[in-house]
Amino acid sequence: MATTKPVELDGLVRKAGTAEWIGQTTTVDRIKLFDGLFAYLVQIAPAEGHFPTGTLLEYSLGTVGKDGEADHSWFKSVVAEDGLAYPGFELPTLYLQAAGAKLNVLYGSCRKPHDIDGGDNDALAYGDSLVLNNVTTLAARPTILCLAGDQIYADDVHDATFDAINTVATKLEGSTPEKMPNGATVPGRGQRLKWTTDKAGFTSGEAANHLVTFAEYVAHYGLAWNRRNWPTVSVAKEVVSYRDGLPAVRRLMANTPTYMMFDDHDVTDDWNFSINWAAQVKSSAVGTRIITNALAAYWIFQAWGNDPKVSARETPHMRDALAKRLTDPAELETVVGTKSTLNEWEFQTPTIPVLYFLDTRTNRGYKDDFKRADGGEPAFLKSAAAWLPTRDRLNKIVDVQQRSVPLVLVTAAPVFGFETIDSAQMAVSGKLVPTSYFDLEGWAANRAHLFLFLTLCRDHDVVVLSGTCTTRSPRPHRSRFSTPRSSAVRPPEFRV
C-alpha cells in the first residue's frame, strides 16, 4: 500500500460474509520514498492455527489512532467509491489453495500503455473479468496472478504518458530534485534518445522519453496501477484505453495474490543483454544511477512481499538507503546491486505446484559461458555459476512438494518460440552488428545455454511460463495471458 501521509496501519482477515476476524497484523513495515509518499508492507497472520483454505477470505485495512484503536471505516469507503470489491462483497476477497486442489494461474507479461497494435483494450484489465465471472466459483477463479516482466516500459514511453509521469514526479520531488552524476542535465520530453545513449551507454532505440530519475520510475508505477494517479487532463487516443481500464486492473490486483519478476523494459531495453553491454553501462555513472533507480523502484512496487521472509532481511537496508538516496546515492546502488548476485532476486510461490521465478537478467553469463572468452550477445541468460544455487533450490522444491505435479518455472525471456524465428535467430546470432536490433534474447538464440537448461530438465516434468515477444516489433503486444492448470504426471525431479 502507498499513502501520501505517514500512518500507522492495521490489517484484519476473516471468512467472507462473517463477522469474526480470524487474522490480525503481525508486522507493518513503512518506507519513506518522498516527503509526500510512503510505502507499506502489511503482514497479517491467523490468530490461531492456519487460515482456512479453499474458502473465500476478505481483508480490511485500518489506521491506528493515538488511543490505539484502529479505524477501518475509511478503507471500506475507498473500496466502495473505487469499486475494489466484486458484486456481493463489501471488501476485497481472495482464497488460498486447498490441499490437492487445482491451481489456477493467471499469467501475463509485456504491458505497454500505448500498444495500439496489440489492441485497444489492456489484457490485464481483461483479467479482472475472469475473476468477476467466477467470484465464488473457486474451481475456475484465478488462485494467483503472475506477472513475468515488463510491467512498465521505462524506455518506450509515449508523450502523453511522459507528461503524466513528469507531472507526478515533479510533485513527488518538490524542492529537492535528484541531481545526476557529474552535473549532467536531464533533457525533457522527446530529447532523451541520444542523451541515454551517450551518457548512460544504453542501446534502446525507443528512448526519446526514457525514464531517468527515481521519481520518474515511481511515478510510472503509480500510473500503471491506479487511474486516480493520472492528472485530470485528456490524453492521446493511444493511451486512453489503457488509462481508463485501470480501475479493473486495480480491482484484479486487490483481489488476487500477485507475484512479479522483472525483465528488461522495467529497467531499459536490452538490459544486461551481454557481458559487454553490462560492462559498458557500469562504466557510466549516469547509466549506473538509472539502473539503480529502476531496481529500487522495482523492489518497492514489485519485489517487496514476493517472499516476506526475504523482505524482512532487506527492508531495513532499503529504508536506510532510500533515506540517504540524495546525499549518498552509492549506498542504494550497493543494496540493490547485492541482490543482483547469484539469484537473490529469485523466489517461489507457496503453492502446489510451486512456481519458481527465474532471474534471467542480473546473472547473465558470457556468450560462451564455459570458456568465458566472448562477452558479446546473445549471452547465457543464467551463467553456469548462477544455475548451481537455482538447481539446489529446485531440488528442495521437488523433494517436498506433491509428487503428482510438475515443477513450474517462470522466465521472462521465451524458452521456445516459433521454430522459424528461433532458427533465424541462431543463424544470425553473433554475425550482425548490432544484433540487439533483432532482440536475440530468447533462450534459443544461445544454443549452448538452451542445451544446458534441457540437460538440467531431462526426463523430468517441467512446465515453463515464459515471455511472448520473440522478435522485436515497433509495438510488442501488450499483456498476453494464459491459465495453465496442474495435472497428474510423472514424479518430477531436477537433477544433473
C-alpha positions in Angstrom: 0.0 0.0 0.0 1.1 3.6 -0.5 -0.1 6.8 1.1 0.7 10.5 0.8 1.0 10.9 4.6 2.6 8.6 7.2 0.1 6.5 9.1 0.0 3.5 11.4 -1.7 0.7 9.7 -3.7 -2.3 11.0 -4.9 -5.3 8.9 -7.6 -7.9 9.5 -8.7 -11.0 7.8 -12.0 -13.0 8.1 -14.0 -15.5 6.2 -16.0 -13.7 3.6 -19.5 -12.9 4.8 -18.8 -13.5 8.5 -18.3 -11.0 11.3 -15.4 -12.6 13.3 -11.9 -11.6 12.4 -9.6 -14.6 12.4 -6.4 -12.8 11.3 -4.6 -9.8 12.6 -1.5 -7.7 11.9 1.9 -9.1 12.9 4.2 -6.6 11.3 3.9 -3.3 9.3 7.0 -2.0 7.5 6.9 1.6 6.2 9.4 3.2 3.9 9.5 6.9 3.1 10.0 7.4 -0.6 9.4 11.2 -0.6 8.0 13.7 1.8 4.6 13.1 0.2 4.8 9.3 -0.4 5.1 6.3 1.9 5.1 2.7 1.0 3.9 -0.1 3.3 4.1 -3.9 3.6 1.4 -5.2 6.0 1.7 -8.8 7.1 -1.4 -10.5 8.6 -1.3 -13.9 10.4 -4.0 -16.1 11.7 -4.9 -15.5 15.4 -4.5 -19.3 15.9 -3.7 -22.2 13.7 -3.8 -21.6 9.9 -6.0 -19.6 7.6 -8.7 -21.8 6.1 -8.0 -23.0 2.6 -10.5 -23.5 -0.3 -12.8 -20.7 1.0 -13.1 -17.0 0.3 -11.4 -14.7 2.7 -11.7 -10.9 2.9 -9.4 -8.3 4.4 -9.6 -4.8 5.7 -7.0 -2.1 6.5 -7.3 0.5 9.2 -5.4 3.4 10.6 -4.4 3.3 14.3 -5.2 6.5 16.3 -3.5 8.0 19.3 -5.8 6.0 21.5 -4.6 2.7 20.0 -7.9 2.0 18.3 -8.0 1.2 14.6 -10.4 2.9 12.3 -11.4 0.7 9.3 -14.2 2.9 8.0 -12.1 4.8 5.6 -10.9 1.6 3.9 -14.5 0.5 3.4 -15.3 3.8 1.9 -12.4 3.6 -0.5 -13.4 0.1 -1.5 -17.0 1.3 -2.2 -16.0 4.5 -4.0 -13.4 2.9 -6.2 -15.1 -0.3 -6.8 -12.4 -2.5 -5.4 -14.7 -5.3 -4.2 -16.7 -7.6 -6.5 -20.5 -7.5 -6.5 -22.0 -9.2 -3.4 -19.0 -8.3 -1.2 -18.1 -5.1 0.7 -14.4 -5.9 1.0 -11.7 -7.4 -1.4 -11.6 -11.2 -1.4 -9.1 -13.9 -2.1 -8.6 -17.6 -1.4 -5.8 -19.9 -0.5 -5.3 -23.1 -2.5 -6.7 -26.2 -0.7 -4.6 -29.3 -0.4 -5.0 -31.4 -3.5 -7.0 -28.7 -5.3 -6.3 -27.4 -8.8 -4.1 -24.4 -9.0 -5.4 -21.7 -11.4 -2.6 -19.4 -12.6 -3.3 -16.2 -14.4 -0.1 -15.2 -16.2 0.9 -12.2 -18.2 3.8 -10.2 -19.5 4.8 -7.2 -21.6 2.3 -4.4 -20.8 2.8 -1.1 -22.7 0.4 1.8 -22.3 0.4 2.8 -26.0 0.3 -0.6 -27.6 -2.4 0.1 -30.2 -1.2 -2.7 -32.4 -1.8 -5.1 -29.6 -5.4 -4.0 -29.3 -7.4 -1.1 -27.8 -8.0 -3.0 -24.5 -5.4 -3.8 -21.9 -5.3 -7.6 -21.4 -4.5 -7.1 -17.7 -7.9 -5.3 -17.3 -9.4 -8.3 -19.1 -8.1 -10.5 -16.3 -10.5 -8.7 -14.0 -13.4 -10.2 -15.9 -12.1 -13.7 -15.2 -12.5 -13.1 -11.5 -15.7 -11.2 -11.9 -17.3 -14.1 -13.7 -16.1 -16.6 -11.2 -16.0 -14.8 -7.9 -17.4 -17.7 -5.8 -16.5 -20.5 -8.2 -13.1 -21.3 -6.9 -12.5 -24.1 -9.3 -12.4 -21.5 -12.1 -11.3 -18.3 -10.3 -7.6 -17.5 -10.6 -5.8 -18.5 -7.4 -2.7 -16.3 -8.1 -1.6 -13.7 -10.7 1.9 -14.0 -12.0 3.5 -11.1 -14.0 6.8 -12.0 -15.7 8.5 -8.9 -16.9 7.8 -5.5 -18.5 5.1 -4.4 -16.1 6.3 -0.9 -17.1 8.1 0.2 -20.3 10.8 2.6 -18.9 12.4 3.2 -22.3 9.5 3.3 -24.7 7.3 6.0 -23.1 4.5 7.8 -25.1 4.5 11.6 -25.0 1.2 11.6 -23.1 2.4 9.1 -20.6 5.6 11.0 -20.2 3.7 14.2 -19.5 1.7 12.4 -16.8 4.8 10.9 -15.3 6.6 14.3 -15.3 3.6 15.9 -13.5 3.6 13.3 -10.8 7.4 13.1 -10.5 7.7 16.9 -10.1 5.1 16.8 -7.3 6.9 14.0 -5.6 10.3 15.6 -5.7 9.1 19.0 -4.6 12.0 21.4 -3.8 14.7 18.6 -3.8 15.0 17.2 -7.3 17.5 14.5 -7.9 20.9 15.6 -9.2 22.6 13.5 -11.9 26.3 12.4 -11.6 28.9 14.7 -13.0 26.4 17.6 -13.2 24.5 16.0 -16.1 21.3 17.8 -17.1 18.4 15.5 -18.0 16.6 16.6 -21.2 12.9 17.0 -21.5 10.2 15.2 -23.5 11.4 13.7 -26.8 15.0 14.6 -26.2 16.5 11.6 -24.4 17.5 9.0 -27.0 20.9 10.5 -27.8 21.4 11.5 -24.2 20.8 8.0 -22.7 23.0 6.5 -25.5 25.9 8.9 -24.9 25.6 9.4 -21.1 24.4 6.0 -20.0 25.6 3.7 -22.7 22.0 2.4 -23.3 21.0 0.8 -26.6 17.3 1.2 -26.7 16.1 2.6 -30.0 12.8 3.8 -28.4 14.3 6.0 -25.7 13.0 9.5 -26.6 11.3 9.7 -23.3 13.4 7.2 -21.3 12.8 7.4 -17.5 15.8 8.6 -15.6 15.2 9.7 -12.0 13.8 7.6 -9.1 10.8 9.9 -9.0 10.0 9.1 -12.7 10.2 5.4 -12.1 8.0 5.7 -9.0 5.5 7.9 -10.9 5.2 5.3 -13.7 4.3 2.6 -11.2 1.7 4.8 -9.7 0.2 5.4 -13.1 0.4 1.7 -14.0 -1.7 0.6 -11.0 -4.2 3.3 -10.3 -6.4 5.6 -12.5 -6.6 8.2 -9.7 -2.9 9.0 -10.1 -3.3 10.3 -13.6 -3.6 14.1 -14.0 -7.2 15.2 -14.7 -6.5 16.1 -18.4 -7.4 14.5 -21.7 -4.8 12.1 -23.1 -3.9 10.8 -26.5 -6.0 8.1 -28.1 -3.1 5.7 -27.9 -3.1 5.8 -24.1 -6.7 6.5 -23.2 -7.9 2.9 -23.2 -5.0 1.8 -21.0 -5.7 4.6 -18.6 -9.5 4.0 -18.5 -9.0 0.3 -17.9 -7.0 0.9 -14.7 -10.0 0.5 -12.3 -10.4 -3.1 -13.5 -6.6 -3.6 -13.1 -6.7 -2.3 -9.6 -9.6 -4.5 -8.6 -8.0 -7.6 -10.1 -4.8 -6.9 -8.1 -6.7 -6.1 -4.9 -8.5 -9.4 -5.1 -5.7 -11.8 -6.3 -2.4 -12.7 -4.7 0.2 -11.3 -7.1 3.8 -12.2 -7.8 6.1 -10.2 -10.1 9.5 -10.6 -11.8 11.4 -8.0 -13.9 12.6 -8.2 -17.5 14.5 -5.6 -19.5 11.8 -2.9 -20.1 11.2 -2.5 -16.3 14.8 -1.0 -16.4 15.8 -0.4 -20.0 15.5 -2.3 -23.3 18.5 -4.7 -23.8 19.3 -4.6 -20.0 22.3 -6.9 -19.5 21.9 -8.2 -23.0 25.5 -9.3 -22.9 28.6 -9.1 -20.6 29.9 -6.3 -22.9 26.6 -4.3 -22.5 26.7 -4.6 -18.7 30.4 -3.5 -18.6 29.7 -0.6 -20.9 26.8 0.7 -18.7 28.6 0.0 -15.5 31.5 2.3 -16.6 29.0 5.1 -16.8 28.0 6.9 -13.6 24.7 8.0 -15.3 23.9 4.5 -16.5 24.6 3.0 -13.1 22.4 5.6 -11.5 19.4 5.0 -13.8 19.6 1.2 -13.3 19.9 1.8 -9.5 16.7 4.0 -9.6 14.9 1.4 -11.7 15.8 -1.5 -9.4 14.9 0.4 -6.3 11.5 1.3 -7.7 11.1 -2.3 -8.8 11.9 -3.6 -5.3 9.3 -1.3 -3.8 6.4 -1.8 -6.3 7.0 -5.4 -7.5 9.5 -7.4 -5.4 8.6 -6.3 -1.9 6.4 -9.0 -0.5 7.1 -11.7 -3.1 8.9 -13.5 -0.3 8.1 -11.9 3.1 11.0 -13.8 4.8 13.5 -12.3 2.4 11.8 -8.9 2.7 12.2 -8.9 6.4 16.0 -9.0 5.9 16.1 -6.5 3.2 13.6 -3.8 4.4 15.9 -2.1 7.0 18.7 -1.8 4.4 16.3 -0.4 1.7 14.8 2.0 4.2 18.2 3.4 5.2 19.5 3.6 1.6 16.4 5.4 0.3 16.6 7.8 3.2 20.1 8.8 2.1 19.3 8.5 -1.6 20.0 12.2 -2.4 23.1 12.6 -0.1 24.7 9.1 -0.6 23.4 7.5 -3.8 26.2 4.9 -3.8 24.6 3.1 -0.8 21.4 2.4 -2.7 23.4 1.2 -5.6 25.2 -1.2 -3.2 21.9 -2.5 -1.7 20.2 -3.3 -5.0 23.4 -4.5 -6.5 24.0 -7.0 -3.7 20.7 -8.6 -4.7 22.0 -9.0 -8.3 24.4 -11.7 -7.2 23.6 -15.4 -7.7 19.8 -15.4 -7.7 19.0 -13.0 -4.9 16.0 -11.8 -7.0 14.6 -15.3 -7.5 11.6 -16.5 -5.4 8.9 -19.2 -5.3 5.2 -19.2 -4.6 3.7 -21.0 -1.6 1.5 -23.2 -3.9 1.3 -26.8 -5.2 2.8 -26.9 -7.7 5.4 -24.3 -6.7 6.0 -21.6 -9.3 9.7 -20.7 -9.3 10.6 -17.3 -10.8 13.9 -17.3 -12.6 16.1 -14.1 -12.8 17.4 -14.2 -16.3 18.8 -10.6 -16.3 21.3 -9.9 -13.5 23.4 -13.1 -13.5 24.0 -13.4 -17.3 27.0 -15.4 -18.4 29.3 -14.9 -21.4 28.2 -15.9 -24.8 30.4 -19.0 -24.5 30.0 -19.2 -20.7 32.2 -22.2 -20.1 35.1 -20.6 -22.0 34.3 -17.1 -20.6 36.0 -15.5 -23.6 33.2 -13.9 -25.7 31.4 -11.1 -24.0 29.1 -10.4 -26.9 25.4 -11.2 -27.3 23.4 -13.4 -27.0 24.7 -14.2 -23.5 23.8 -17.1 -21.3 20.6 -16.0 -19.6 21.9 -17.5 -16.4 25.6 -18.2 -16.0 26.7 -21.7 -15.2 27.6 -20.5 -11.7 24.1 -19.0 -11.2 22.5 -22.3 -12.2 24.1 -24.1 -9.2 22.1 -22.4 -6.4 19.0 -22.4 -8.5 19.4 -26.2 -9.1 19.8 -26.7 -5.3 16.6 -24.7 -4.6 14.7 -26.6 -7.3 15.8 -29.9 -5.9 14.5 -28.9 -2.5 11.2 -28.0 -4.0 10.9 -31.3 -5.8 11.8 -33.1 -2.6 8.9 -31.6 -0.6 6.1 -30.9 -2.9 3.5 -33.4 -4.0 5.0 -35.9 -6.5 2.0 -35.8 -8.8 2.6 -32.3 -10.1 5.3 -30.8 -12.3 7.8 -28.2 -11.4 6.8 -24.8 -12.9 9.4 -22.3 -14.0 8.6 -18.7 -14.8 11.1 -16.9 -17.1 10.6 -13.6 -18.8 12.6 -14.5 -22.0 10.9 -17.1 -24.2 12.4 -20.5 -24.0 10.7 -22.0 -27.0 9.4 -19.6 -29.6 8.3 -20.2 -33.2 10.8 -22.6 -34.9 11.2 -20.4 -38.0 12.1 -17.4 -35.8 14.3 -19.4 -33.5 16.2 -20.8 -36.4 16.7 -17.4 -38.0 17.9 -16.0 -34.7 20.5 -18.8 -34.3 21.6 -18.3 -37.9 22.3 -14.5 -37.5 23.5 -14.8 -33.8 26.8 -13.0 -33.4 27.1 -12.2 -37.2 25.2 -8.9 -37.2 26.1 -5.6 -35.5 24.2 -4.6 -33.6 22.4 -7.9 -33.1 20.3 -6.3 -30.4 18.3 -4.7 -33.1 16.8 -8.2 -33.7 16.3 -8.8 -30.0 18.0 -12.1 -29.9 17.0 -12.6 -26.2 15.2 -15.9 -26.4 16.9 -19.0 -25.0 17.0 -20.5 -28.5 19.4 -17.7 -29.6 22.1 -19.3 -27.5 22.0 -23.0 -28.2 24.7 -23.9 -25.6 22.6 -22.3 -22.9 19.4 -23.9 -24.1 21.1 -27.3 -24.1 22.3 -26.7 -20.6 18.8 -26.0 -19.5 17.4 -29.0 -21.3 20.1 -31.2 -19.7 19.0 -30.0 -16.2 15.4 -30.8 -17.0 16.0 -34.1 -18.9 13.4 -36.9 -18.2 11.6 -34.7 -15.8 8.2 -32.9 -15.8 8.7 -29.2 -16.1 6.2 -26.5 -17.1 7.6 -23.3 -18.4 5.8 -19.9 -18.4 7.7 -17.5 -20.5 7.5 -14.3 -22.5 5.6 -14.0 -25.7 7.5 -11.4 -27.7 10.1 -13.5 -29.6 11.1 -10.7 -32.1 11.2 -7.0 -31.9 8.4 -5.0 -33.4 7.6 -1.3 -33.2 4.9 -2.1 -30.6 5.2 -5.5 -28.9 1.8 -7.0 -27.9 0.6 -5.9 -24.5 -0.2 -8.4 -21.8 -0.7 -11.9 -23.1 -2.5 -14.2 -20.7 -2.7 -17.9 -20.2 -4.3 -20.1 -17.5 -2.3 -23.3 -17.1 -3.7 -25.9 -14.8 -1.9 -28.6 -12.9 -2.5 -32.3 -13.9 -1.4 -35.7 -12.8 2.0 -36.5 -14.4 5.1 -38.5 -13.6 7.0 -37.7 -10.3 9.3 -34.7 -11.1 13.0 -34.4 -10.2 15.6 -31.8 -11.0 19.0 -33.4 -11.1 22.2 -33.1 -13.0 
